[in-house]
Amino acid sequence: MFDTLIIGGGAAGLSCALVLGSAHEKPFATNKKIGIIVHQKTSHLQNALFNNVLGLSPKTTGVSILESGKKQLTELYPHVKQIEKEKVLKVVKNNTDDFNVITNKNTYQSKIVVIAVGYTNLITIKGLEHYIEPHPRAKAEKQRIWLKNENHLIENGLYVAGTLAGWRSQFAIASGSGAHVATDILTLWNNGEHVKVHDKV
């Protein structure tokens, strides 16, 4: 049983995992089991080039971020389980208010699920159909979608982050959305007391 399982290894998913992982020394997060299914084949970062992102060197590629993000997560927060080479097929809510996440290879249980995959209408994860609506911040002819939510929360225990949450397709926005969801989850774990995680020199 995971406490939080993130679906998607792009900007939003990796950012969410990094912030959650960084809270491991907080008493309310010490024993939490966190996982991320780092499927990246459909990430828009695969063909991205960045010149306008604060903190990234000009001409940084999205492919390099996908790899360095996983490495950063492994090196800094190895307690976050990275699940590779699996594709999520279905998300099912159980009677116990947790979720089954079914991949092409395994079934995982989690108390909280974060959906952080892209916003194309080719999404193939079953169980999310009734949340899908046309994307509010994309051109209609592109047929982009979002999972209807309020402040990233679809329903109790089910969050969405990044472009699929209704945000524009901008790297900094997607990353911030993932971090936002992580701090909301940490706040939930901390009995509603607001949480942010910073390192200091």
N, C-alpha and C positions, 0 to 999 in steps of 0.2 A: 504494500500500500504506500503510494507516494502521498505526501502532503500537498505538493504542487507538481504537476507535469505540464511542461510547455511543449506545444506542437509547432515546430518550425525553427530552422536554424539560420534565419536571415537577421537583418538589423534589429527588428523588434524582439524576436525570440532570444537572441544571444544577449541583448542588453538586459532583458528581463532576468535571464539566468545569472548574469554577472552581478546584478544588484542583489538578487536573492542570496546568491552564494556569498557575497561580501558581508552579510549580516550574521554569519555563523557563530560569532563570538557573543552575540546578544543572547541573554538568557531565554528569551521567548522563541529564538530560532535555532538554538543549539542542536536539538534533536530532530529537527525537521528534515524529512527526506524529499529532496528536490531532484527532478529529472528533466531532461530536454531531449526530444526526438529531433535530431539535427539533420533532418532531410533538407537539402539545399538545391536540388536539381532545378526546381521551378522558381528559385529566388530571383528577383529582378536585379540583384547584385551581380549575377553571372555576367552581365554585359555592361556594368556601370563603370564610369570613369569619374573621379572626383577632383575638382579644382576649387570648389567653393564651400568646403566644409571646414569649420574651425577645428584646428588640431590635427588635421590630416595633411600630409605633404601633397602639393599639386601632382596630378597624374597618378594618384593612388587608385588602384583598380578594385572593383567590388570583389573579384575573385580572391585577391590577396586578403581582403578583410574577412571573407568567409573562413579562410584557413587560419589567419592570425587570431580571429575571435575564438575559434575552438581551442587553439593552443593556449590563449590567455586564460580561458575558463579552466582548462586542464591543469595549468601550472599554478594558478592562484587559488582555485577553489575545487580541488579534486573530489570533494565530497558530493559535488553536483554530478549526477550520473548522466553521461552522454550516451544516447542510444543511436547508433549509426546503422545505415543501410536498411532502414525499415520505413515503410510508407503507411501512414494512418489511413484506414479505410472507414472507420466508424467510431462515433462517440455516443455512448448510451448512458443516460442517467439511471442509477439504481434506486430501488425503494429506500435505501439507507442514505440517500442524498449525496452519495459519492458517484464516481463515474467509472465506466469501463472504457478504456481506449484500446481499440482493436486495430492492430497493424497486419501487414501481410505475413508476419511471422509470429507474433505474440499478442497476448491480451494483458493490459496493465490496469491496475486500479489506482485511482487518485481522488483525494478529497476536493482538490481544486484543479481545474484544467484551464490553460491559457492557449487560445487559438491565435497563432502568429504566422499564418501563411499569407500568400499574396492575395490580391483583390480581383483576380480574373474570374470570369464566370465559368471557368473550367474546373472549379473546385470540385473534388470528388469525395469529400468526407461526408459519409451518410450520418444522419442524425442532426444536421444543422440546417436542413432545407427550410424549415419554417421561420428561420431568423433572417434569411437572405432577402435583401432589397436592393434596388439600384443605388449605386454609390452617389452620395450627395455632393461630392467635390471632384467629380471626374466628368469629362465630356460624355454625353449620352451615347454617342456613336461608338465609343470604345467598349460599351457594355460591361463596365466595371461594377463590382458588387460590394456590399458591406454586410456585416452581421449586425442587425439592429441592436443597439446597446445604449445604456445611459452611463456616461463617464467610464467607458470600457467594460462595464458589467452587463452581461447578457441576461443572466439569472443567477441566483445564489450558487456560488462555486464555479461559475463558468464566465471566463473573461475573454476578451478579444483585444489584440494589440496590433499596432501598425496600420497599414493602409486598409486592411480588412475591418478596422474599427471605424472607418469613415474619414480618415485623415488623408491629406494629399501625399502623393508619392515623392517624398523628399527624404533623403537619408537621415538628416538630423531630426526630422519630425517622427519618423518611424522608430528611431532609436529612443527618442524621448518618450514616446508612447509606451514602449516596452518597459522603460525605467519607471514610468508612472504606475503601470500595473503592478510592478514589483513592490513599490512602496505602499500601494493600497493593500497588497497581500500581507506585507510585514505589519502594517497598521492593524489589520484584522487579527493576526497572530498575537499582537501586543494589546489585545482587548480594547481596541478602538483608540488607543493613544497614538497620535501621529508619529510616524517614523520616517527618517531619512538617514542614509548611511554615507558618511564622508570619511576619507582618510586625510590625515594632516601630516605635514612635514615635521 
